[in-house]
Amino acid sequence: MQTSRQILGVGSCHPYSSESWCAFTTYSSLNHGVHYFNLGLPDLGDCLDACTRDGGVWAQSIKYSDLAHLIIPKTFYWERTALGFEYGYKEQNIQQLSDELMRLGIKHRITDLVLEIKLY
């Protein structure tokens, strides 16, 4: 989590103000309709020893042992309407992240579209 955040940048709950973006689900969520959360990566201070900080970028505490699947897209869409309608796409350097994850021995898969970590 910390490596992803260091390489891809600041996360936010809104894609227009976020440098990084991901989708994730938990084992708990798999039992309740397979819901995926979509948020920026947690701040370094949000990454506690066993879970994310309650009230951080992910809004709630998520135990790392409960994470089942993390998807980081190469490109993500953003929009906002505060000063008229604006929209665009942001790119994430998932290849650089993949290289660092390989160096650290963290198993993952990368395609032209996403980097994903399956924990199941």
QUIGI-V924564 format. One line per field, one symbol per residue. ss: DSSP state (2 for helix, 1 for strand, 0 for the rest). phi: phi as a letter, one per 20 degrees, with the letter a starting at -180 (. if undefined). A space follows every 50 residues. Layout:
ss = ???
phi = ???
This chain:
ss = 02222222000000222000011111222200000011100002221000 11000000000012221111111011111100000111111002222222 22220000110001111100
phi = .fffffeeofdbedffddecbbcbcdgfffecoledecbffffgfeeefd aeffnegemcfdfffefdbccdffccecbbcfcnecbrccddeffffggf fffemefacccfdbdccedc
